[in-house]
Amino acid sequence: MKKQLITTAFVLASMTISAADIWVSPSGNDSNAGTKEAPKATLTSALRQARELRRLNDESIHGGIRIRLENGTYALYEPLFFRPEDSGTPDSPTVIQGETDGNAVLSGGVRISGWKKQGKLWVADVPEFNGCPLDFRQLWVNGEKAVRARDVADFEQMSRIINNDPKNEILWVPSAAVKKILKAPRAEMVLHEMWCVAFLRIKSVELHGDSAAVRFHHPESRIQFEHPWPRPMVTTDGHNSAFYLTNAMELLDEPGEWYHDIYTRKLYYYPRQGEDMKHAEAVVPAIETLVQVEGTLDRPVENIIFKNVTFHHTTWMRPSQKGHVPLQAGMYLTDGYKLRPQMIRNYGNHKLDNQGWLGRPSAAVRISCGNSIDFTDCTFEHMGSTALDYVYGAHGGKVQGCLFRDIAGNGLVAGSFSPAGHETHYPYDPADLREVCSHQYIANNYFTDVTNEDWGCLAICAGYVKDINIEHNEICEVSYSGISLGWGWTKTVNCMRNNRVHANLIHHYAKHMYDVAGIYTLGSQPKSEVTENCVHSIYSPGYAHDPHHWFYLYTDEGSSFINVKDNWTEGKKFLQNANGPGNVWENNGPMVNDSIKVKAGLEKEYLHLKK
């Protein structure tokens, strides 16, 4: 791996002398030649010029092509598409490079202006986008995320359900909790369920004395009440599932909150102290994906490097259209139900009590069939779902020195979490192993304030992968686990193997969810290792379904052939649940040499990411 990094650094250094440069500026023009003096206006135009240089085998490309983004914001109305024809070579990569750190911004956002004072609130008209009405789930004011109007400011004050009625598809809740939203047309419930939260669009509320029957729209109503895991908790010890309500004008009662009336196309905002919306920068997201790298197994996109680029402002609208009922790690169920009788499985796996098929949330940057697609010194911020996703058929790819901050869902995702038509408990071992994401190198990145809406997500989430290396990252302020490695809930040998999680620092995790760990694994992964990591400082949310079900390290169902060794944790609270053979646990806990703790996390040259 060090050889690979040295080679990459050498290539980038060589390009400063011999690369073909194409300049882009927010004040440029796409009819320009793409020189520093006459830059283009869009990355799309620059990519087409680069593609033509490669097609014609122009002499200037022999040292690579460098697309140089001058400082400023590049507003996108659709994703930037990278195709096989855009590929570079190991000696002649295509580099998309911001001129100074973080000041070249690819944004999917739309500015909201024309604010007018209306009592305590400010109100503005929401413009159309690409000729259509614009809806969204996030708002940023002066770079700070505002709160979609909700019924509680402090999540410790969330109400709890009274009962769950799957037969009639009803959640029973206290009447007092829902009286404000009886006439709200598009209110949502965000329901805490063990290790996930479900986003449920409310169809109706009926009061019955002190209790209220809440029904939801389809398709999420059927999925919510049919799937068994994770489920709403109804207990005898006060740990019934908590919930909050959101997206209703009646809930707009705290500074920093907002509400969008899609029928009148008005945006209402309750300003924070000192905010004057006439002079504020208010941005809403309009697109879900900023960059789409899309090749095929036979013709992948190859050798693209993003350097010093900032990715801002994406949305994810499926929860507003179909709800969001995840199984785990933000991967949502498209169908799921109990099995009676249970399914008998081979290879020592326990009987299976449910079936599930999954979908995958959108991502700001998506890579399918892309080899050696790298991100160095980039920033991913203000995202409505996943930030960066190596989805399918991706091999190689370095993510190094990047900042992931203010992300609604997962920070970085890699590998399959079962194809859409593949039942998720069935081992995934495709005949064509090119499908399997492999050899990603994820190192020296800083993840903070990720998973801040979809609480069951993670900073780094790797599914069916092989030869992945996750090292020297720092992860903090996350709602659930820090790193999840593997998928499938099965001991059966599959495509996963040779994975490494090494020298990461994970702290201040589990802000909202339990059944949690700093590092968590699933499934059989021969020759994989979790070594020399440091995990400490777990949160204690009062609404966790089981206040004792938290861990520093956790090998869950089917985890097999994994070495867990020399990890420093502040206690010895670990879990090995329904594991398979071949796991080795050795020298983990607070007695591990302090040098492990000192070396974990960002290396010295990357500490600037925390400033």
Secondary structure, 3 states (H helix, E strand, C coil): CHHHHHHHHHHHHHHHHHCEEEEECCCCCCCCCCCCCCCECCHHHHHHHHHHHHHCCCHHHHHCEEEEECCEEEECCCCEEECHHHCCCCCCCEEEEECCCCCEEEECEEEECCCEEECCEEEEECCCECCECCCCCCCEECCEECEECECCCCHHHCEECCEEECCCCEEEEEHHHHHHHCCCCCCEEEEEECCEEEEEEEEEEEEECCEEEEEECCCHHHHHHHCCCCCCCCCCCCCCCEEEEECCHHHCCCCCEEEEECCCCEEEECCCCCCCCCCCCEEEECCCCCEEEECCCCCCEEEEEEECEEEECCCCCHHHHHCECEEECCEEEEEEEEEEEEECCCCCCCCEEEEEEEECCCEEEEEECEEEEEEECCEEEEECCEEEEEEECCECCEEECCEEEEECCCCEEECECCCCCCCCCCCCCCCCHHHCEECCEEECCEEECCCCCCCCCCCEEECEEECCEEECCEEECCCCCCEEECCCCCCCCCCCECCEEECCEEEEECCCCCCEEEEEECCEEEEEEEECCEEEEECCCCCCCCCCCEEEEEECCCCEEEEEECCEECCCCEEECCCCCCCEEECCCCCCCHHHHHHCCCCHHHHHHHC
